[in-house]
């Protein structure tokens, strides 16, 4: 395993289900994903760049700030805030910009959240739900990292 100085960087970019609304930061899927990937022997750092209520417009505006140079993979979770706020969907532009930087994009569509344990609000996952989501993403992220 490589040392931390050579760890691959993965950024989880999204809204409340990336941030981990209603759970501790260590229970949100990005932290759990990092633990799972490290358990597979990967030297990786997963950055949680989720913001509650964010739209893809907000994600696009902060892209350069939250995705450090040298990032290998971005997990993009557009969520449903664009639709709820009647905002434009900037997902294609985000994907294009990341691709131009040589960053692989793993999409996290809302459909991946269906069937997972949710909090009483029906929108956000429980700690167990976030763990199950991290397990679903681990293989795809490892493949994107070439592992």
N, C-alpha and C positions, 0 to 999 in steps of 0.2 A: 504494500500500500504506500502511496506517495505521502510525503509530509504535508502539513497544512499549507505551507507556502505554495505548494503545487496543486492544491485541491481545485477540482473543477467547480465553477460557480454556476448554480442554477437559481434563477429568479422566478418566484411565484408572483405573478402580476395579476391583480384582480380586485374584486370588491369584497363584500362582507364574508363570503364563504372562503375566501383566501385568507383574509385577516383572521378569521376565527371568531366571529361575533358570538358572544355568550359563553366562550370558553377561555381558558388561560392560553397564553401564547405557545406554551409547550404542548398544548392539546390540539392546536390548529394543525391542519394537514401539512403545511411546509415543514414544521419542526419534526413531525412524525415521519415524514418522507425522508428527511435527512438521516434520521435514526435508522430507518429501514435500509437505505442505500449504503450506509456505513456498515451495517450488519452483513451486507453482501460483499464487503471488502472494498468498497469504492471510497476514494478520498474525495469528498464532495462537501460543499457548503451550500445550503439552500437559504436564500434570502426571502423573507416574507415582505412583499411589497403590496400587500392588500390594504385597501382603505374602505371602511364601511360606507356604503352608499355611492361609491365611485361609479362613473360612467366610462365608456371607452374614450370619450373626449378627454376626461381627466387623466386616464392612463396614458394616452398619447402625449398630453402636455408634459407629463413628468417622466416620460420614457428615458430621456438622456440622464436624468438625475438618479433613477432607481436601478438602472441596468448598467453595472460597472463595465468598463473596458475589459475584455477578456472573458466575458460571460459565455458559457457554452450552450446553455439551454434556457429558454423562457417558457414557463407554463402559463398560458394565457386563459384566464377565466373571465369572459366578458360579463357574465351574470345577466340579470334582467332589468338593471337600472336604466339602460337606454330606453327600453320600451316603456317602463313606468314613468320616466321623466320626459317622454316624447323627444329624446335626443337622437342625434344621428349615430349610426353604428360605424365606429372608426376601426373595427377589427381588421378589415383588409389593409388599411394604411399602417396599422401597428405591425401586422405580419410582414408587409413589404419592407418597412424600415428595419425590422429585426433581421430579415433575410439579407438585406443589403450589408448588414454588419457581420454576416457570416454566422448568425446565431440561429440554432434550430428552435422551432416553435412546437410545443406540445399543447394542443388545444384541450381545454377542460370545459366541455359544453355542459349546460344545465342538466341535460339528460343523464349525465353520470351521477347526479345527486339523487335521482329517483330510486326509491327502494331502500335508501340508506336511512338509518335512524335520525330523525329530526327532533329539534327542540319543540316545545309547545307552540311556537309561532308558525310552525310548518314550513319555514323558509331556510332556517339555519340548522346545521348538523350538530349532533351531540358529540362528545369526545369519541365515543365508539364509532359514530358515523364518519368523523374526520379520519380516524385510524383506517377504517375500511376504504375510504377514498385514497389515502396514501398508499395502501396496499395495491389498489387498482392502478395507480399511476407509476409505481416503482419500476415495473418492467418496461413501460414505455419510455420513461426518463432514462433508465439504464441503457436501453437500446439507442436513444438519441445521443447518449454520451459515448456510444461505441463499445459498450461493455456487455 
